Amino acid sequence: MTTTIALAGKGGTGKTTLAALLLRYLVHRNGHKILAIDADPSTNLNLALGLPLTKTVGDIREDLLNESQSGAIATGMARQDYLEYQLRMAIEEGDELDLLAMGRPEGPGCYCPVNHMLRHIVDTLGGHYDYVVIDNEAGMEHLSRRTTKDVDLLLVVTDPTVRGIRAAEGILALSRELDINIKKTALVINRVVGGELPAPLSAVVKTLDVELAGLIPADPNVNEFDAWGRPLVELDPSCPASQALFKIAETYIH
């Protein structure tokens, strides 16, 4: 059975960093097949994971539309079979986990039939893994378009600011409007200085109808890795950010 974990948050909250650390936690549990899905059009989760990125789902969608219009698709091959083959080729296989990037959104043209097939194939592929971790854009567009309407854990990530908390509140409201069965939702506050929230910010958090999973401390180790472009999965597991994220994962992921 597949456990699906999604992360959402406005840009700049460190959501991709936490996705990478969460994936590292799952890798070190051993014996599990893991698929990371980068659903943010900026497609930089591969850098945090130290994996190459040669093709995205967006590229495949555009290629199929162009090839359909030009008649370049091989005769005798059903469109869905062709898409599935292309998607399998787009999965970057790492030593410990695989990565699929959704890439750019649709351009001009009719994508409805293609998107329907793509969603079905992506969800089918995800079913072959023990864990699927989705790094979403703030609007959670990928989640809203999935054919599989089950998310076991949604982690909404924010920075320690009132504006960030209010943005997280909007994402929480959106998640409740979507036609998705989200079994558990929790808030994660990233880059906290000094180990605890200021009293005014803590008071705002308490007004939200969501469980606070934990605080991730501001960690100079993460800043150093980002500055040098080193994969975040190479962070020392004992660093403060890793330890805090691992503690959250131990509580919420079984």
C-alpha positions as CSV (number, residue, x, y, z in Angstrom):
1,M,0.0,0.0,0.0
2,T,1.3,3.4,-1.0
3,T,1.6,6.3,1.6
4,T,1.3,9.7,-0.1
5,I,2.8,12.7,1.6
6,A,2.4,16.2,0.2
7,L,4.1,19.4,1.1
8,A,2.6,22.8,0.3
9,G,3.5,26.4,1.1
10,K,4.1,29.8,-0.5
11,G,7.3,30.4,-2.3
12,G,10.4,30.9,-0.2
13,T,9.3,29.0,2.9
14,G,11.9,26.2,2.4
15,K,9.3,23.7,1.4
16,T,11.7,22.0,-1.1
17,T,14.4,21.8,1.6
18,L,12.0,20.0,4.0
19,A,10.8,17.7,1.2
20,A,14.5,16.7,0.6
21,L,15.0,16.1,4.3
22,L,11.8,14.1,4.6
23,L,12.9,11.9,1.6
24,R,16.2,11.4,3.4
25,Y,14.4,10.2,6.5
26,L,12.4,7.7,4.4
27,V,15.5,6.4,2.7
28,H,17.1,5.7,6.0
29,R,14.1,3.6,7.1
30,N,15.5,1.1,4.6
31,G,13.7,-1.4,2.3
32,H,11.1,1.0,0.9
33,K,10.5,2.1,-2.7
34,I,10.2,5.9,-2.8
35,L,9.0,8.2,-5.5
36,A,9.6,11.9,-5.2
37,I,7.3,14.1,-7.4
38,D,8.4,17.7,-8.0
39,A,5.1,19.4,-8.8
40,D,6.5,22.9,-8.6
41,P,7.1,24.5,-12.1
42,S,10.5,25.8,-10.8
43,T,11.6,22.1,-10.8
44,N,14.5,22.3,-8.3
45,L,13.9,19.3,-6.1
46,N,16.4,17.4,-8.2
47,L,19.1,19.8,-7.1
48,A,18.3,19.2,-3.4
49,L,18.3,15.4,-4.1
50,G,21.5,15.4,-6.2
51,L,19.7,13.9,-9.2
52,P,19.8,14.9,-12.9
53,L,16.7,16.1,-14.6
54,T,16.4,15.4,-18.4
55,K,12.7,15.6,-19.0
56,T,9.5,16.6,-17.2
57,V,5.9,15.6,-17.6
58,G,5.3,19.1,-19.1
59,D,7.9,18.4,-21.8
60,I,6.1,15.1,-22.6
61,R,2.7,16.8,-22.8
62,E,4.1,19.4,-25.2
63,D,5.9,16.8,-27.3
64,L,2.8,14.7,-27.6
65,L,0.7,17.6,-28.7
66,N,3.2,18.6,-31.3
67,E,3.7,15.1,-32.5
68,S,-0.1,14.5,-32.7
69,Q,-0.5,17.6,-34.9
70,S,2.4,16.5,-37.2
71,G,1.5,12.8,-37.3
72,A,4.9,11.9,-35.9
73,I,3.7,9.3,-33.3
74,A,4.6,5.8,-34.4
75,T,1.7,4.0,-36.1
76,G,0.4,0.9,-34.3
77,M,1.2,2.4,-30.8
78,A,-1.8,3.6,-28.8
79,R,-1.4,7.1,-27.4
80,Q,-1.7,6.0,-23.8
81,D,1.0,3.3,-24.3
82,Y,3.2,6.0,-25.9
83,L,2.7,8.3,-22.9
84,E,3.4,5.6,-20.4
85,Y,6.6,4.7,-22.2
86,Q,7.7,8.4,-22.2
87,L,6.8,8.8,-18.5
88,R,8.8,5.8,-17.5
89,M,11.7,7.2,-19.5
90,A,11.3,10.6,-17.6
91,I,11.7,9.0,-14.2
92,E,15.1,9.7,-12.8
93,E,16.3,6.6,-11.0
94,G,18.6,7.2,-8.1
95,D,20.3,4.6,-5.9
96,E,17.8,5.1,-3.1
97,L,14.7,6.9,-4.7
98,D,13.2,7.9,-8.0
99,L,12.2,11.4,-9.1
100,L,9.5,12.6,-11.5
101,A,9.2,16.3,-12.3
102,M,5.8,17.7,-13.4
103,G,7.5,20.7,-15.1
104,R,5.9,23.7,-16.8
105,P,2.1,24.2,-16.9
106,E,0.1,24.0,-20.1
107,G,0.7,26.4,-23.0
108,P,-1.9,27.3,-25.6
109,G,-3.8,24.4,-27.1
110,C,-6.2,21.6,-26.1
111,Y,-4.6,19.5,-23.3
112,C,-7.7,17.9,-21.7
113,P,-7.4,14.4,-23.2
114,V,-3.6,14.3,-22.7
115,N,-3.9,15.5,-19.1
116,H,-6.5,12.9,-18.3
117,M,-4.1,10.1,-19.5
118,L,-1.1,11.7,-17.8
119,R,-2.9,11.9,-14.5
120,H,-4.0,8.3,-14.7
121,I,-0.5,7.0,-15.6
122,V,1.3,9.1,-12.9
123,D,-1.1,7.8,-10.3
124,T,-0.7,4.2,-11.6
125,L,3.1,4.5,-11.5
126,G,2.9,6.0,-8.0
127,G,1.1,2.8,-6.8
128,H,4.2,0.8,-7.4
129,Y,6.0,2.6,-4.6
130,D,5.7,2.4,-0.8
131,Y,6.0,6.2,-0.4
132,V,5.2,9.0,-2.7
133,V,6.3,12.5,-1.6
134,I,4.9,15.4,-3.6
135,D,6.6,18.8,-3.4
136,N,3.7,21.1,-4.5
137,E,3.5,24.7,-5.7
138,A,1.5,27.0,-3.4
139,G,-1.8,26.5,-5.2
140,M,-1.5,22.7,-5.0
141,E,-2.6,22.5,-8.6
142,H,-1.1,19.1,-9.1
143,L,-3.1,17.7,-6.1
144,S,-6.3,19.2,-7.4
145,R,-5.8,17.4,-10.8
146,R,-4.9,14.0,-9.5
147,T,-7.1,11.0,-10.2
148,T,-6.2,9.3,-7.0
149,K,-8.0,11.5,-4.4
150,D,-6.1,10.3,-1.3
151,V,-3.3,12.1,0.5
152,D,-2.2,10.5,3.8
153,L,-0.4,13.5,5.1
154,L,-0.4,17.1,4.0
155,L,2.3,19.3,5.6
156,V,1.7,23.0,5.1
157,V,5.0,24.8,5.4
158,T,5.4,28.4,6.5
159,D,8.1,30.8,7.7
160,P,7.9,32.4,11.1
161,T,6.0,35.6,10.1
162,V,2.4,36.7,10.4
163,R,2.2,37.1,6.6
164,G,3.5,33.6,6.2
165,I,1.0,32.2,8.7
166,R,-1.9,34.0,6.9
167,A,-0.7,32.5,3.6
168,A,-0.7,29.1,5.2
169,E,-4.2,29.7,6.3
170,G,-5.2,30.3,2.7
171,I,-3.6,27.1,1.6
172,L,-5.4,25.2,4.4
173,A,-8.7,26.6,3.2
174,L,-7.9,25.6,-0.3
175,S,-7.0,22.1,0.7
176,R,-10.5,21.7,2.3
177,E,-12.2,22.9,-0.9
178,L,-10.5,20.4,-3.1
179,D,-12.0,17.1,-4.0
180,I,-9.3,15.2,-2.1
181,N,-9.4,12.9,0.8
182,I,-6.6,14.3,3.0
183,K,-6.4,12.0,6.0
184,K,-4.1,14.2,8.1
185,T,-3.0,17.9,7.8
186,A,-0.4,19.5,9.9
187,L,1.5,22.9,10.0
188,V,5.3,23.1,10.0
189,I,7.0,26.4,10.7
190,N,10.4,26.6,9.2
191,R,13.5,28.7,9.9
192,V,12.6,29.5,13.5
193,V,15.3,31.5,15.3
194,G,15.9,30.9,19.0
195,G,13.9,27.6,19.3
196,E,10.5,29.1,19.9
197,L,8.0,31.5,18.4
198,P,7.5,35.1,19.6
199,A,4.3,35.3,21.7
200,P,2.3,37.4,19.1
201,L,3.1,34.9,16.3
202,S,2.3,31.9,18.6
203,A,-1.1,33.6,19.3
204,V,-1.8,33.8,15.5
205,V,-0.9,30.1,15.0
206,K,-3.4,29.1,17.7
207,T,-6.2,30.7,15.8
208,L,-5.7,28.2,12.9
209,D,-7.7,25.1,12.7
210,V,-4.7,22.8,12.2
211,E,-2.3,20.9,14.4
212,L,1.2,22.3,14.7
213,A,3.5,19.5,13.8
214,G,6.7,21.2,14.9
215,L,9.2,24.0,14.4
216,I,12.3,23.7,12.2
217,P,15.2,25.8,13.5
218,A,17.1,28.2,11.3
219,D,20.1,26.1,10.4
220,P,23.4,27.6,9.1
221,N,24.2,24.2,7.7
222,V,21.2,24.4,5.3
223,N,22.3,27.9,4.3
224,E,25.8,26.7,3.5
225,F,24.6,23.8,1.4
226,D,22.3,26.1,-0.5
227,A,25.1,28.7,-1.1
228,W,27.4,26.0,-2.5
229,G,24.7,24.2,-4.4
230,R,25.3,20.9,-2.6
231,P,22.5,18.4,-2.4
232,L,20.6,18.7,0.9
233,V,20.4,14.9,1.2
234,E,24.1,15.1,2.1
235,L,23.4,17.1,5.2
236,D,24.7,15.6,8.4
237,P,21.7,13.8,10.0
238,S,22.7,15.4,13.4
239,C,22.3,19.0,12.2
240,P,19.4,20.9,13.8
241,A,17.1,21.1,10.8
242,S,17.4,17.4,10.1
243,Q,16.8,16.4,13.7
244,A,13.7,18.5,13.9
245,L,12.3,17.2,10.7
246,F,13.0,13.6,11.6
247,K,11.2,14.1,14.9
248,I,8.1,15.3,13.0
249,A,8.4,12.4,10.5
250,E,8.6,9.8,13.4
251,T,5.4,11.2,14.8
252,Y,3.3,11.5,11.6
253,I,4.6,8.8,9.3
254,H,4.1,5.1,10.0
